[in-house]
Amino acid sequence: MELYQAIKNRRSIRNFKEKKISEEVIEKLIDALRWAPSAGNLESRKFYFIFNSKVKEKLAQAALGQSFIAQAPLVVVGCADSKITQRYGERGKDLYSICDVSAAIENMLLMAYDQGLGTVWIGAFDEKKVAEILELPENLRPIAIIPVGYPNENPFPPERKDKEEIIVRIN
Ligand SMILES: Cc1cc2nc3c(=O)[nH]c(=O)nc-3n(C[C@H](O)[C@H](O)[C@H](O)COP(=O)(O)O)c2cc1C
């Protein structure tokens, strides 16, 4: 698939088929996460791959009841690792580690789309509850929950702002 096509046509999917995801495809998602850029190449990020139905249910509850999360065969939780402070101080923790996770997630969303999968980036959740459910160590902060599965809907593309609103050209 052409990259431009993937970037433009990927949509947030909130309705999934039951179909399982093969190990081969899961490996591609992992590669997409791993090969994203990171500050100082420290890869200050960790990803939980959740297949367990009970844990998925709990995550859906922690995400303000967004029940479609539990419907997906795979739920990925992306976490920022605050150990980066050892090299980059507060800026490492407050900014770089979150950028590291976000860059990896976008890579994964595009790879998933390329593999015929649907995803949605979930940011609305109770961080404390997610940390409890996954028994996260102190250094990990959950940044996003991403349900992954074969799409059972084909949403219309939501509008984007005009180019002039988001781009400033300095010639
Ligand atoms: C940081 C962030 C948080 C988001 N949180 C949620 C969420 O909690 N629930 C949800 O349904 N979608 C969530 N989304 C998805 C957006 O609603 C979606 O990306 C946006 O409407 C554009 O649609 P598109 O992804 O189909 O282009 C989030 C996206 C981002 C980047």
The ligand as a Gaussian input file, in Angstrom:
#p B3LYP/6-31G(d) Opt

LIG

0 1
 C       -4.698000      12.103000      21.887000
 C       -5.967000      11.510000      21.292000
 C       -6.986000      11.105000      22.149000
 C       -8.147000      10.516000      21.619000
 N       -9.079000      10.019000      22.489000
 C      -10.157000       9.384000      22.002000
 C      -11.096000       8.767000      22.895000
 O      -10.929000       8.762000      24.108000
 N      -12.171000       8.138000      22.346000
 C      -12.376000       8.068000      20.993000
 O      -13.386000       7.483000      20.583000
 N      -11.500000       8.639000      20.119000
 C      -10.401000       9.273000      20.586000
 N       -9.469000       9.799000      19.714000
 C       -9.670000       9.669000      18.253000
 C      -10.099000      10.984000      17.604000
 O      -11.425000      11.257000      17.952000
 C       -9.924000      10.879000      16.064000
 O       -8.574000      10.611000      15.747000
 C      -10.353000      12.178000      15.373000
 O      -11.731000      12.414000      15.537000
 C      -10.049000      12.156000      13.867000
 O      -10.659000      11.034000      13.243000
 P       -9.783000      10.001000      12.392000
 O       -8.814000       9.322000      13.359000
 O      -10.758000       9.024000      11.807000
 O       -9.044000      10.769000      11.345000
 C       -8.303000      10.373000      20.210000
 C       -7.260000      10.770000      19.366000
 C       -6.096000      11.307000      19.890000
 C       -4.960000      11.673000      18.958000

